[in-house]
Amino acid sequence: MDAPESGQLSGSSDPYVDIHLEESYVRTAVVEKTCNPVWADGATSEIPFTSLDSLLHLVLFDKDGMFSSDDYLGEILLPVGFFRFTDG
C-alpha cells in the first residue's frame, strides 16, 4: 500500500489480480490509486475449465514502481462450482 498523501488519513493501492484456473493464467489490468478496485477487463470474463471441482485461485497484488517488487495483498481459493452458471 502506498503512503498517504498530504492531508489524507490512509494510503491507496494500485491493485491487480493474478487469476489461475487449471492450466490457464490471466493477469488483470492495474487499477490505479484505489483500495476499492473494479475490473472491467473483457479478456478475463471467460476462462475455460473442465470440472466444477476445479479451484479458482485469485492472488491480489499492489503494483509498485519499476525498481521495487509488487506487494502481496492476499489470495483466495474458490471451487468453480461455487459460482452460478447460465447459458447465453
PAKE-859228 format. One record per atom (N, C-alpha, C, O, CB): residue number from 1; residue in three letters; atom name; x, y, z. Coordinates in Angstrom, 3 decimals. Glycine has a CB too. Example, Ala and Ser with C-alpha at 12.3 -4.5 7.8 and 13.67 -1.06 7.14 Angstrom:
! residues 2
[site 1; ala; N; [13.190; -5.690; 7.800]]
[site 1; ala; CA; [12.300; -4.500; 7.800]]
[site 1; ala; C; [13.200; -3.300; 7.800]]
[site 1; ala; O; [14.236; -3.319; 8.465]]
[site 1; ala; CB; [11.308; -4.473; 9.046]]
[site 2; ser; N; [12.850; -2.250; 7.080]]
[site 2; ser; CA; [13.670; -1.060; 7.140]]
[site 2; ser; C; [12.900; 0.030; 7.870]]
[site 2; ser; O; [13.409; 1.138; 8.039]]
[site 2; ser; CB; [14.084; -0.598; 5.725]]
//
This chain:
! residues 88
[site 1; met; N; [0.850; -1.171; 0.000]]
[site 1; met; CA; [0.000; 0.000; 0.000]]
[site 1; met; C; [0.893; 1.231; 0.000]]
[site 1; met; O; [1.913; 1.273; 0.689]]
[site 1; met; CB; [-0.966; 0.000; 1.219]]
[site 2; asp; N; [0.507; 2.213; -0.767]]
[site 2; asp; CA; [1.285; 3.444; -0.854]]
[site 2; asp; C; [1.049; 4.308; 0.381]]
[site 2; asp; O; [-0.013; 4.246; 1.000]]
[site 2; asp; CB; [0.924; 4.223; -2.133]]
[site 3; ala; N; [2.039; 5.104; 0.729]]
[site 3; ala; CA; [1.929; 6.007; 1.873]]
[site 3; ala; C; [0.860; 7.066; 1.603]]
[site 3; ala; O; [0.667; 7.475; 0.458]]
[site 3; ala; CB; [3.293; 6.677; 2.175]]
[site 4; pro; N; [0.172; 7.506; 2.644]]
[site 4; pro; CA; [-0.846; 8.547; 2.459]]
[site 4; pro; C; [-0.240; 9.838; 1.917]]
[site 4; pro; O; [0.869; 10.224; 2.287]]
[site 4; pro; CB; [-1.563; 8.828; 3.781]]
[site 5; glu; N; [-0.980; 10.487; 1.044]]
[site 5; glu; CA; [-0.546; 11.797; 0.554]]
[site 5; glu; C; [-0.875; 12.835; 1.621]]
[site 5; glu; O; [-1.646; 12.566; 2.542]]
[site 5; glu; CB; [-1.232; 12.156; -0.816]]
[site 6; ser; N; [-0.302; 13.988; 1.496]]
[site 6; ser; CA; [-0.502; 15.050; 2.466]]
[site 6; ser; C; [-1.995; 15.329; 2.663]]
[site 6; ser; O; [-2.727; 15.524; 1.692]]
[site 6; ser; CB; [0.229; 16.323; 2.020]]
[site 7; gly; N; [-2.437; 15.348; 3.903]]
[site 7; gly; CA; [-3.832; 15.642; 4.214]]
[site 7; gly; C; [-4.753; 14.435; 4.196]]
[site 7; gly; O; [-5.944; 14.581; 4.473]]
[site 7; gly; CB; [-4.341; 16.643; 3.263]]
[site 8; gln; N; [-4.243; 13.240; 3.877]]
[site 8; gln; CA; [-5.069; 12.037; 3.866]]
[site 8; gln; C; [-4.745; 11.160; 5.067]]
[site 8; gln; O; [-3.618; 11.160; 5.563]]
[site 8; gln; CB; [-4.865; 11.253; 2.563]]
[site 9; leu; N; [-5.740; 10.414; 5.528]]
[site 9; leu; CA; [-5.552; 9.544; 6.682]]
[site 9; leu; C; [-5.034; 8.165; 6.305]]
[site 9; leu; O; [-4.412; 7.495; 7.130]]
[site 9; leu; CB; [-6.843; 9.406; 7.430]]
[site 10; ser; N; [-5.279; 7.727; 5.068]]
[site 10; ser; CA; [-4.837; 6.396; 4.664]]
[site 10; ser; C; [-4.269; 6.439; 3.255]]
[site 10; ser; O; [-4.519; 7.378; 2.499]]
[site 10; ser; CB; [-5.997; 5.387; 4.746]]
[site 11; gly; N; [-3.505; 5.413; 2.911]]
[site 11; gly; CA; [-2.882; 5.328; 1.594]]
[site 11; gly; C; [-3.808; 4.694; 0.580]]
[site 11; gly; O; [-4.983; 4.444; 0.851]]
[site 11; gly; CB; [-1.590; 4.542; 1.671]]
[site 12; ser; N; [-3.259; 4.441; -0.585]]
[site 12; ser; CA; [-4.027; 3.785; -1.640]]
[site 12; ser; C; [-3.172; 2.690; -2.243]]
[site 12; ser; O; [-1.976; 2.595; -1.966]]
[site 12; ser; CB; [-4.484; 4.800; -2.730]]
[site 13; ser; N; [-3.786; 1.873; -3.061]]
[site 13; ser; CA; [-3.097; 0.790; -3.751]]
[site 13; ser; C; [-3.265; 0.964; -5.239]]
[site 13; ser; O; [-4.111; 1.725; -5.707]]
[site 13; ser; CB; [-3.625; -0.585; -3.302]]
[site 14; asp; N; [-2.443; 0.243; -5.970]]
[site 14; asp; CA; [-2.579; 0.107; -7.419]]
[site 14; asp; C; [-2.750; -1.396; -7.674]]
[site 14; asp; O; [-1.833; -2.047; -8.175]]
[site 14; asp; CB; [-1.315; 0.718; -8.210]]
[site 15; pro; N; [-3.919; -1.949; -7.330]]
[site 15; pro; CA; [-4.086; -3.399; -7.316]]
[site 15; pro; C; [-4.270; -4.022; -8.691]]
[site 15; pro; O; [-4.755; -3.399; -9.635]]
[site 15; pro; CB; [-5.249; -3.752; -6.470]]
[site 16; tyr; N; [-3.856; -5.284; -8.753]]
[site 16; tyr; CA; [-4.144; -6.164; -9.886]]
[site 16; tyr; C; [-4.271; -7.576; -9.337]]
[site 16; tyr; O; [-3.849; -7.855; -8.215]]
[site 16; tyr; CB; [-3.026; -6.075; -10.998]]
[site 17; val; N; [-4.858; -8.470; -10.141]]
[site 17; val; CA; [-5.089; -9.842; -9.697]]
[site 17; val; C; [-4.463; -10.809; -10.695]]
[site 17; val; O; [-4.626; -10.662; -11.906]]
[site 17; val; CB; [-6.606; -10.126; -9.536]]
[site 18; asp; N; [-3.745; -11.798; -10.170]]
[site 18; asp; CA; [-3.313; -12.937; -10.971]]
[site 18; asp; C; [-4.385; -14.013; -10.800]]
[site 18; asp; O; [-4.711; -14.402; -9.679]]
[site 18; asp; CB; [-1.873; -13.461; -10.536]]
[site 19; ile; N; [-4.926; -14.484; -11.915]]
[site 19; ile; CA; [-6.005; -15.464; -11.901]]
[site 19; ile; C; [-5.464; -16.782; -12.440]]
[site 19; ile; O; [-4.927; -16.839; -13.547]]
[site 19; ile; CB; [-7.230; -14.972; -12.739]]
[site 20; his; N; [-5.611; -17.839; -11.646]]
[site 20; his; CA; [-5.163; -19.174; -12.045]]
[site 20; his; C; [-6.373; -20.103; -12.020]]
[site 20; his; O; [-7.095; -20.163; -11.025]]
[site 20; his; CB; [-4.019; -19.705; -11.101]]
[site 21; leu; N; [-6.590; -20.819; -13.107]]
[site 21; leu; CA; [-7.661; -21.813; -13.173]]
[site 21; leu; C; [-7.182; -22.943; -14.067]]
[site 21; leu; O; [-6.958; -22.758; -15.263]]
[site 21; leu; CB; [-9.002; -21.191; -13.711]]
[site 22; glu; N; [-7.027; -24.126; -13.460]]
[site 22; glu; CA; [-6.461; -25.280; -14.149]]
[site 22; glu; C; [-5.155; -24.869; -14.824]]
[site 22; glu; O; [-4.229; -24.450; -14.130]]
[site 22; glu; CB; [-7.465; -25.856; -15.190]]
[site 23; glu; N; [-5.044; -24.970; -16.123]]
[site 23; glu; CA; [-3.809; -24.620; -16.822]]
[site 23; glu; C; [-3.794; -23.172; -17.315]]
[site 23; glu; O; [-2.817; -22.748; -17.933]]
[site 23; glu; CB; [-3.604; -25.552; -17.992]]
[site 24; ser; N; [-4.839; -22.418; -17.059]]
[site 24; ser; CA; [-4.937; -21.041; -17.540]]
[site 24; ser; C; [-4.385; -20.055; -16.510]]
[site 24; ser; O; [-4.480; -20.264; -15.300]]
[site 24; ser; CB; [-6.396; -20.695; -17.871]]
[site 25; tyr; N; [-3.807; -18.976; -17.033]]
[site 25; tyr; CA; [-3.302; -17.903; -16.186]]
[site 25; tyr; C; [-3.617; -16.578; -16.872]]
[site 25; tyr; O; [-3.346; -16.405; -18.060]]
[site 25; tyr; CB; [-1.762; -18.056; -15.921]]
[site 26; val; N; [-4.192; -15.646; -16.113]]
[site 26; val; CA; [-4.527; -14.323; -16.637]]
[site 26; val; C; [-4.160; -13.298; -15.571]]
[site 26; val; O; [-4.329; -13.543; -14.377]]
[site 26; val; CB; [-6.052; -14.221; -17.028]]
[site 27; arg; N; [-3.658; -12.154; -16.013]]
[site 27; arg; CA; [-3.393; -11.036; -15.099]]
[site 27; arg; C; [-4.302; -9.886; -15.507]]
[site 27; arg; O; [-4.352; -9.515; -16.680]]
[site 27; arg; CB; [-1.871; -10.602; -15.129]]
[site 28; thr; N; [-5.016; -9.324; -14.546]]
[site 28; thr; CA; [-5.885; -8.186; -14.838]]
[site 28; thr; C; [-5.057; -6.925; -15.047]]
[site 28; thr; O; [-3.853; -6.901; -14.795]]
[site 28; thr; CB; [-6.901; -7.976; -13.701]]
[site 29; ala; N; [-5.715; -5.904; -15.504]]
[site 29; ala; CA; [-5.082; -4.588; -15.589]]
[site 29; ala; C; [-4.920; -4.032; -14.173]]
[site 29; ala; O; [-5.629; -4.435; -13.250]]
[site 29; ala; CB; [-5.923; -3.610; -16.484]]
[site 30; val; N; [-3.988; -3.113; -14.021]]
[site 30; val; CA; [-3.789; -2.419; -12.751]]
[site 30; val; C; [-4.844; -1.317; -12.633]]
[site 30; val; O; [-5.047; -0.543; -13.569]]
[site 30; val; CB; [-2.337; -1.827; -12.648]]
[site 31; val; N; [-5.513; -1.249; -11.483]]
[site 31; val; CA; [-6.447; -0.154; -11.202]]
[site 31; val; C; [-5.704; 0.804; -10.282]]
[site 31; val; O; [-5.383; 0.459; -9.145]]
[site 31; val; CB; [-7.809; -0.673; -10.546]]
[site 32; glu; N; [-5.437; 1.981; -10.767]]
[site 32; glu; CA; [-4.553; 2.899; -10.043]]
[site 32; glu; C; [-5.249; 3.653; -8.913]]
[site 32; glu; O; [-6.404; 4.065; -9.020]]
[site 32; glu; CB; [-3.962; 3.889; -11.003]]
[site 33; lys; N; [-4.498; 3.813; -7.831]]
[site 33; lys; CA; [-4.849; 4.660; -6.679]]
[site 33; lys; C; [-6.241; 4.399; -6.109]]
[site 33; lys; O; [-7.079; 5.298; -6.036]]
[site 33; lys; CB; [-4.753; 6.098; -7.073]]
[site 34; thr; N; [-6.465; 3.150; -5.706]]
[site 34; thr; CA; [-7.740; 2.805; -5.088]]
[site 34; thr; C; [-7.564; 1.652; -4.106]]
[site 34; thr; O; [-6.676; 0.816; -4.270]]
[site 34; thr; CB; [-8.777; 2.440; -6.160]]
[site 35; cys; N; [-8.406; 1.616; -3.099]]
[site 35; cys; CA; [-8.485; 0.469; -2.198]]
[site 35; cys; C; [-9.802; -0.275; -2.409]]
[site 35; cys; O; [-10.139; -1.186; -1.653]]
[site 35; cys; CB; [-8.350; 0.920; -0.727]]
[site 36; asn; N; [-10.543; 0.126; -3.449]]
[site 36; asn; CA; [-11.820; -0.496; -3.776]]
[site 36; asn; C; [-11.890; -0.689; -5.302]]
[site 36; asn; O; [-12.702; -0.048; -5.970]]
[site 36; asn; CB; [-13.023; 0.376; -3.255]]
[site 37; pro; N; [-11.040; -1.570; -5.848]]
[site 37; pro; CA; [-10.945; -1.704; -7.302]]
[site 37; pro; C; [-12.145; -2.409; -7.929]]
[site 37; pro; O; [-12.797; -3.248; -7.307]]
[site 37; pro; CB; [-9.693; -2.451; -7.655]]
[site 38; val; N; [-12.411; -2.043; -9.174]]
[site 38; val; CA; [-13.404; -2.725; -10.005]]
[site 38; val; C; [-12.725; -2.995; -11.335]]
[site 38; val; O; [-12.201; -2.077; -11.966]]
[site 38; val; CB; [-14.732; -1.868; -10.184]]
[site 39; trp; N; [-12.732; -4.252; -11.764]]
[site 39; trp; CA; [-12.114; -4.608; -13.036]]
[site 39; trp; C; [-13.191; -4.829; -14.076]]
[site 39; trp; O; [-14.201; -5.486; -13.823]]
[site 39; trp; CB; [-11.233; -5.863; -12.893]]
[site 40; ala; N; [-12.961; -4.272; -15.244]]
[site 40; ala; CA; [-13.890; -4.438; -16.362]]
[site 40; ala; C; [-13.146; -5.020; -17.558]]
[site 40; ala; O; [-13.489; -4.729; -18.704]]
[site 40; ala; CB; [-14.556; -3.085; -16.737]]
[site 41; asp; N; [-12.131; -5.840; -17.298]]
[site 41; asp; CA; [-11.348; -6.457; -18.374]]
[site 41; asp; C; [-12.203; -7.493; -19.093]]
[site 41; asp; O; [-12.513; -8.543; -18.530]]
[site 41; asp; CB; [-10.050; -7.113; -17.816]]
[site 42; gly; N; [-12.581; -7.205; -20.318]]
[site 42; gly; CA; [-13.359; -8.166; -21.092]]
[site 42; gly; C; [-12.606; -9.454; -21.333]]
[site 42; gly; O; [-13.218; -10.517; -21.443]]
[site 42; gly; CB; [-13.763; -7.566; -22.406]]
[site 43; ala; N; [-11.282; -9.379; -21.419]]
[site 43; ala; CA; [-10.472; -10.560; -21.706]]
[site 43; ala; C; [-10.503; -11.570; -20.565]]
[site 43; ala; O; [-10.251; -12.753; -20.794]]
[site 43; ala; CB; [-9.042; -10.151; -21.987]]
[site 44; thr; N; [-10.804; -11.136; -19.348]]
[site 44; thr; CA; [-10.785; -12.058; -18.216]]
[site 44; thr; C; [-12.179; -12.555; -17.843]]
[site 44; thr; O; [-12.337; -13.213; -16.815]]
[site 44; thr; CB; [-10.148; -11.389; -17.019]]
[site 45; ser; N; [-13.185; -12.259; -18.649]]
[site 45; ser; CA; [-14.539; -12.668; -18.287]]
[site 45; ser; C; [-14.800; -14.141; -18.545]]
[site 45; ser; O; [-15.700; -14.715; -17.931]]
[site 45; ser; CB; [-15.539; -11.844; -19.042]]
[site 46; glu; N; [-14.034; -14.781; -19.447]]
[site 46; glu; CA; [-14.222; -16.202; -19.721]]
[site 46; glu; C; [-12.888; -16.920; -19.714]]
[site 46; glu; O; [-11.998; -16.612; -20.506]]
[site 46; glu; CB; [-14.929; -16.408; -21.063]]
[site 47; ile; N; [-12.759; -17.882; -18.810]]
[site 47; ile; CA; [-11.569; -18.724; -18.733]]
[site 47; ile; C; [-12.058; -20.165; -18.783]]
[site 47; ile; O; [-12.893; -20.558; -17.969]]
[site 47; ile; CB; [-10.717; -18.437; -17.423]]
[site 48; pro; N; [-11.550; -20.962; -19.728]]
[site 48; pro; CA; [-12.059; -22.334; -19.862]]
[site 48; pro; C; [-11.676; -23.212; -18.664]]
[site 48; pro; O; [-10.629; -23.022; -18.044]]
[site 48; pro; CB; [-11.529; -22.964; -21.153]]
[site 49; phe; N; [-12.545; -24.172; -18.359]]
[site 49; phe; CA; [-12.264; -25.143; -17.311]]
[site 49; phe; C; [-12.967; -26.438; -17.670]]
[site 49; phe; O; [-13.880; -26.448; -18.496]]
[site 49; phe; CB; [-12.718; -24.623; -15.911]]
[site 50; thr; N; [-12.544; -27.531; -17.049]]
[site 50; thr; CA; [-13.107; -28.843; -17.397]]
[site 50; thr; C; [-13.948; -29.456; -16.293]]
[site 50; thr; O; [-14.686; -30.409; -16.542]]
[site 50; thr; CB; [-12.003; -29.790; -17.748]]
[site 51; ser; N; [-13.855; -28.933; -15.081]]
[site 51; ser; CA; [-14.559; -29.552; -13.958]]
[site 51; ser; C; [-15.065; -28.504; -12.974]]
[site 51; ser; O; [-14.385; -27.514; -12.704]]
[site 51; ser; CB; [-13.644; -30.544; -13.240]]
[site 52; leu; N; [-16.254; -28.730; -12.445]]
[site 52; leu; CA; [-16.771; -27.842; -11.401]]
[site 52; leu; C; [-16.005; -28.002; -10.095]]
[site 52; leu; O; [-16.150; -27.190; -9.181]]
[site 52; leu; CB; [-18.251; -28.110; -11.166]]
[site 53; asp; N; [-15.184; -29.057; -10.007]]
[site 53; asp; CA; [-14.336; -29.266; -8.830]]
[site 53; asp; C; [-13.020; -28.495; -8.922]]
[site 53; asp; O; [-12.246; -28.472; -7.964]]
[site 53; asp; CB; [-14.048; -30.751; -8.654]]
[site 54; ser; N; [-12.761; -27.861; -10.073]]
[site 54; ser; CA; [-11.535; -27.078; -10.246]]
[site 54; ser; C; [-11.523; -25.910; -9.259]]
[site 54; ser; O; [-12.574; -25.423; -8.842]]
[site 54; ser; CB; [-11.412; -26.558; -11.706]]
[site 55; leu; N; [-10.322; -25.473; -8.896]]
[site 55; leu; CA; [-10.179; -24.356; -7.969]]
[site 55; leu; C; [-9.746; -23.099; -8.719]]
[site 55; leu; O; [-8.784; -23.116; -9.487]]
[site 55; leu; CB; [-9.164; -24.698; -6.862]]
[site 56; leu; N; [-10.464; -22.028; -8.486]]
[site 56; leu; CA; [-10.113; -20.711; -8.994]]
[site 56; leu; C; [-9.222; -20.062; -7.940]]
[site 56; leu; O; [-9.640; -19.876; -6.797]]
[site 56; leu; CB; [-11.396; -19.835; -9.301]]
[site 57; his; N; [-7.999; -19.719; -8.324]]
[site 57; his; CA; [-7.022; -19.156; -7.395]]
[site 57; his; C; [-6.800; -17.699; -7.771]]
[site 57; his; O; [-6.278; -17.410; -8.848]]
[site 57; his; CB; [-5.676; -19.959; -7.420]]
[site 58; leu; N; [-7.189; -16.782; -6.898]]
[site 58; leu; CA; [-7.037; -15.346; -7.121]]
[site 58; leu; C; [-5.979; -14.815; -6.165]]
[site 58; leu; O; [-6.077; -14.998; -4.952]]
[site 58; leu; CB; [-8.391; -14.595; -6.925]]
[site 59; val; N; [-4.962; -14.153; -6.722]]
[site 59; val; CA; [-3.875; -13.600; -5.912]]
[site 59; val; C; [-3.816; -12.099; -6.182]]
[site 59; val; O; [-3.618; -11.676; -7.321]]
[site 59; val; CB; [-2.493; -14.297; -6.237]]
[site 60; leu; N; [-3.986; -11.305; -5.143]]
[site 60; leu; CA; [-4.063; -9.843; -5.258]]
[site 60; leu; C; [-2.726; -9.207; -4.896]]
[site 60; leu; O; [-2.119; -9.539; -3.877]]
[site 60; leu; CB; [-5.180; -9.284; -4.351]]
[site 61; phe; N; [-2.274; -8.277; -5.758]]
[site 61; phe; CA; [-1.020; -7.559; -5.545]]
[site 61; phe; C; [-1.243; -6.061; -5.670]]
[site 61; phe; O; [-2.202; -5.603; -6.290]]
[site 61; phe; CB; [0.051; -8.026; -6.545]]
[site 62; asp; N; [-0.326; -5.309; -5.061]]
[site 62; asp; CA; [-0.261; -3.855; -5.206]]
[site 62; asp; C; [0.943; -3.552; -6.084]]
[site 62; asp; O; [2.077; -3.840; -5.701]]
[site 62; asp; CB; [-0.157; -3.125; -3.805]]
[site 63; lys; N; [0.709; -2.974; -7.257]]
[site 63; lys; CA; [1.777; -2.648; -8.198]]
[site 63; lys; C; [2.642; -1.533; -7.622]]
[site 63; lys; O; [2.145; -0.483; -7.217]]
[site 63; lys; CB; [1.196; -2.233; -9.574]]
[site 64; asp; N; [3.953; -1.787; -7.596]]
[site 64; asp; CA; [4.897; -0.776; -7.138]]
[site 64; asp; C; [5.705; -0.278; -8.323]]
[site 64; asp; O; [5.485; -0.699; -9.459]]
[site 64; asp; CB; [5.829; -1.340; -6.035]]
[site 65; gly; N; [6.625; 0.605; -8.056]]
[site 65; gly; CA; [7.427; 1.203; -9.123]]
[site 65; gly; C; [8.280; 0.188; -9.856]]
[site 65; gly; O; [8.331; -0.988; -9.495]]
[site 65; gly; CB; [8.307; 2.279; -8.562]]
[site 66; met; N; [8.943; 0.663; -10.885]]
[site 66; met; CA; [9.745; -0.189; -11.744]]
[site 66; met; C; [10.905; -0.847; -10.994]]
[site 66; met; O; [11.345; -1.930; -11.379]]
[site 66; met; CB; [10.273; 0.614; -12.905]]
[site 67; phe; N; [11.404; -0.217; -9.940]]
[site 67; phe; CA; [12.589; -0.714; -9.267]]
[site 67; phe; C; [12.313; -1.395; -7.934]]
[site 67; phe; O; [13.242; -1.641; -7.165]]
[site 67; phe; CB; [13.530; 0.400; -9.055]]
[site 68; ser; N; [11.050; -1.702; -7.647]]
[site 68; ser; CA; [10.724; -2.437; -6.425]]
[site 68; ser; C; [9.700; -3.515; -6.749]]
[site 68; ser; O; [8.953; -3.406; -7.720]]
[site 68; ser; CB; [10.186; -1.481; -5.323]]
[site 69; ser; N; [9.675; -4.552; -5.928]]
[site 69; ser; CA; [8.751; -5.656; -6.182]]
[site 69; ser; C; [7.349; -5.283; -5.723]]
[site 69; ser; O; [7.172; -4.492; -4.796]]
[site 69; ser; CB; [9.225; -6.941; -5.472]]
[site 70; asp; N; [6.362; -5.864; -6.385]]
[site 70; asp; CA; [4.969; -5.611; -6.043]]
[site 70; asp; C; [4.653; -6.213; -4.680]]
[site 70; asp; O; [5.232; -7.227; -4.291]]
[site 70; asp; CB; [4.028; -6.185; -7.122]]
[site 71; asp; N; [3.729; -5.581; -3.955]]
[site 71; asp; CA; [3.353; -6.048; -2.620]]
[site 71; asp; C; [2.219; -7.062; -2.713]]
[site 71; asp; O; [1.237; -6.852; -3.425]]
[site 71; asp; CB; [2.938; -4.863; -1.725]]
[site 72; tyr; N; [2.370; -8.152; -1.991]]
[site 72; tyr; CA; [1.328; -9.167; -1.875]]
[site 72; tyr; C; [0.243; -8.632; -0.949]]
[site 72; tyr; O; [0.542; -8.168; 0.152]]
[site 72; tyr; CB; [1.907; -10.521; -1.342]]
[site 73; leu; N; [-1.023; -8.693; -1.387]]
[site 73; leu; CA; [-2.132; -8.210; -0.557]]
[site 73; leu; C; [-3.006; -9.332; -0.019]]
[site 73; leu; O; [-3.626; -9.179; 1.033]]
[site 73; leu; CB; [-2.983; -7.254; -1.347]]
[site 74; gly; N; [-3.066; -10.461; -0.726]]
[site 74; gly; CA; [-3.885; -11.570; -0.252]]
[site 74; gly; C; [-4.262; -12.504; -1.385]]
[site 74; gly; O; [-3.972; -12.240; -2.552]]
[site 74; gly; CB; [-5.135; -11.052; 0.427]]
[site 75; glu; N; [-4.918; -13.610; -1.019]]
[site 75; glu; CA; [-5.350; -14.575; -2.019]]
[site 75; glu; C; [-6.517; -15.393; -1.497]]
[site 75; glu; O; [-6.788; -15.441; -0.297]]
[site 75; glu; CB; [-4.193; -15.492; -2.420]]
[site 76; ile; N; [-7.197; -16.035; -2.435]]
[site 76; ile; CA; [-8.333; -16.892; -2.079]]
[site 76; ile; C; [-8.428; -18.013; -3.100]]
[site 76; ile; O; [-8.129; -17.820; -4.278]]
[site 76; ile; CB; [-9.668; -16.077; -2.020]]
[site 77; leu; N; [-8.846; -19.185; -2.641]]
[site 77; leu; CA; [-9.140; -20.328; -3.499]]
[site 77; leu; C; [-10.633; -20.595; -3.434]]
[site 77; leu; O; [-11.194; -20.753; -2.350]]
[site 77; leu; CB; [-8.323; -21.591; -3.073]]
[site 78; leu; N; [-11.277; -20.647; -4.591]]
[site 78; leu; CA; [-12.716; -20.903; -4.649]]
[site 78; leu; C; [-13.001; -22.041; -5.611]]
[site 78; leu; O; [-12.457; -22.049; -6.715]]
[site 78; leu; CB; [-13.485; -19.635; -5.074]]
[site 79; pro; N; [-13.839; -23.010; -5.232]]
[site 79; pro; CA; [-14.226; -24.041; -6.192]]
[site 79; pro; C; [-15.110; -23.421; -7.279]]
[site 79; pro; O; [-15.983; -22.602; -6.993]]
[site 79; pro; CB; [-14.966; -25.212; -5.480]]
[site 80; val; N; [-14.870; -23.825; -8.518]]
[site 80; val; CA; [-15.651; -23.282; -9.632]]
[site 80; val; C; [-17.141; -23.535; -9.416]]
[site 80; val; O; [-17.971; -22.712; -9.804]]
[site 80; val; CB; [-15.193; -23.902; -10.969]]
[site 81; gly; N; [-17.484; -24.659; -8.804]]
[site 81; gly; CA; [-18.879; -24.998; -8.534]]
[site 81; gly; C; [-19.570; -24.007; -7.607]]
[site 81; gly; O; [-20.797; -24.020; -7.506]]
[site 81; gly; CB; [-18.959; -26.370; -7.939]]
[site 82; phe; N; [-18.818; -23.154; -6.935]]
[site 82; phe; CA; [-19.352; -22.131; -6.053]]
[site 82; phe; C; [-20.153; -21.074; -6.835]]
[site 82; phe; O; [-21.077; -20.457; -6.305]]
[site 82; phe; CB; [-18.212; -21.466; -5.277]]
[site 83; phe; N; [-19.773; -20.883; -8.115]]
[site 83; phe; CA; [-20.404; -19.861; -8.944]]
[site 83; phe; C; [-21.619; -20.431; -9.664]]
[site 83; phe; O; [-21.669; -21.620; -9.976]]
[site 83; phe; CB; [-19.403; -19.294; -9.960]]
[site 84; arg; N; [-22.591; -19.574; -9.920]]
[site 84; arg; CA; [-23.772; -19.976; -10.682]]
[site 84; arg; C; [-23.507; -19.715; -12.162]]
[site 84; arg; O; [-23.002; -18.656; -12.534]]
[site 84; arg; CB; [-25.048; -19.210; -10.197]]
[site 85; phe; N; [-23.849; -20.676; -12.989]]
[site 85; phe; CA; [-23.641; -20.547; -14.417]]
[site 85; phe; C; [-24.966; -20.548; -15.138]]
[site 85; phe; O; [-25.891; -21.270; -14.763]]
[site 85; phe; CB; [-22.750; -21.664; -14.938]]
[site 86; thr; N; [-25.056; -19.735; -16.178]]
[site 86; thr; CA; [-26.246; -19.697; -17.021]]
[site 86; thr; C; [-25.810; -19.805; -18.469]]
[site 86; thr; O; [-24.701; -19.398; -18.816]]
[site 86; thr; CB; [-27.073; -18.398; -16.782]]
[site 87; asp; N; [-26.657; -20.340; -19.305]]
[site 87; asp; CA; [-26.367; -20.418; -20.736]]
[site 87; asp; C; [-26.680; -19.069; -21.357]]
[site 87; asp; O; [-27.646; -18.395; -21.000]]
[site 87; asp; CB; [-27.186; -21.558; -21.427]]
[site 88; gly; N; [-25.797; -18.692; -22.327]]
[site 88; gly; CA; [-26.063; -17.471; -23.091]]
[site 88; gly; C; [-25.526; -16.306; -22.442]]
[site 88; gly; O; [-25.663; -15.195; -22.955]]
[site 88; gly; CB; [-27.485; -17.269; -23.314]]
//
